[in-house]
Amino acid sequence: MYDHRKLGRELELFDTDPLIGAGLPYWRPAGAEIRHALEEYIREVERRAGYQHVCSPVLGKRELYEISGHWSHYRDGMYPPMDVGGEQVVLRPSLCPHHALIYRSRAHSYRDLPLRMAELGGMYRSELSGVLGGLTRVRAIQLNDAHIFCTPDQAADEAAGALGLIGQAYQALGIEPARYRLSLPGRDAKYVGGREMWERAAGLLEQVLVRAGVPYRAEEGEAAFYGPKIDVQIADSAEREASLSTVQVDFYLPERFGLEYAGAGRARHRPVMVHRSIIGSAERAVAHLIDVHGGAFPAWLAPVQLVVLPVGDGQVPQAGALAGQAVSAGLRAVVARPECGSLGARIHASRLVPYQAVIGAREAAAGQAALRLRDGRQVPALPVDELLSRIGAQVAAHGGELWQERE
Ligand SMILES: [Zn+2]
């Protein structure tokens, strides 16, 4: 494992500036490429799983968080309100209240449910500066969030489906959970909404974990203020544990916001909210990916996927054409020109790039390129069209494999 704070700066993925402030890293172009690839992947996974995406503002009136309960249970983690035109506005500490209001803005029938609402949105946490470092403890967070509004009977299946998406994403990302945690209230917990509600939610989540066949440990004192949750824990290079992904069954916020749906007999019913995050925040996910992969990211995530290496100055035009064709095909490609050093030195400098295409005089004349893979394998020269389509297929598969040999 690597230390993402050191390596992230060396790889020029992110940085900080004292004038922006502690806990407020910015993403350099290479880091932004990874983050965008991650966000596009998640949006596509969610779209295929029947989620609808929304966009909501990062601010809300203080009153909104008084209703949700954040104001009384979570104020220490929130920024102080801003006075704007006689109203108090706060930076949001979570996306749930906005999504509850979006649900409430329309009438719903049981036929609309489950309604899966997703957003990659900003939220803010007033962390003390002493605990900030790199991308893991930040004050501005881009969260992969979703809320599934469903009937009580659908909640277990929806939570199980979310757990399935987490497993699928971890495979694509090449990461593994350290463990699954069933996060329960502490002994002196307040049980907002009543103890019976909590026990019902915890029972549902336990059933989901058992059904998924994953080993888990129940732990007291780790629940959210509005209910118990499943946390998927990851560990960093120093064996420090953190929650990356989460699935929660919540009977409380639907009550607070008076959410309803019409049943078959036109009677009004209360939906359940399943809160879930597949990869947690973009910040923590990328920090963990750096820790685990040391910069050798899965091909679909790599900031540069293909580097084109002309052997001499004579092949620079063909190298530029290949890189241009790769970019048009949706790949992230660059040329490492001869003035950057010997071929060996350029290959060494590109060692984290999954695909390295070498063009010598022979390849240039034949419209071909020889391929070196990051793992040291060499692929004999191929026509450039075939080379690009095979790399493209490999990247689109979101797998861990760099290359598929053909018979
Ligand atoms: Zn939520």
Boltz pocket constraint, residues with backbone or C-beta under 6 A from the ligand:
constraints:
  - pocket:
      binder: B
      contacts: [[A, 94], [A, 95], [A, 96], [A, 146], [A, 147], [A, 275], [A, 276]]
      max_distance: 6.0
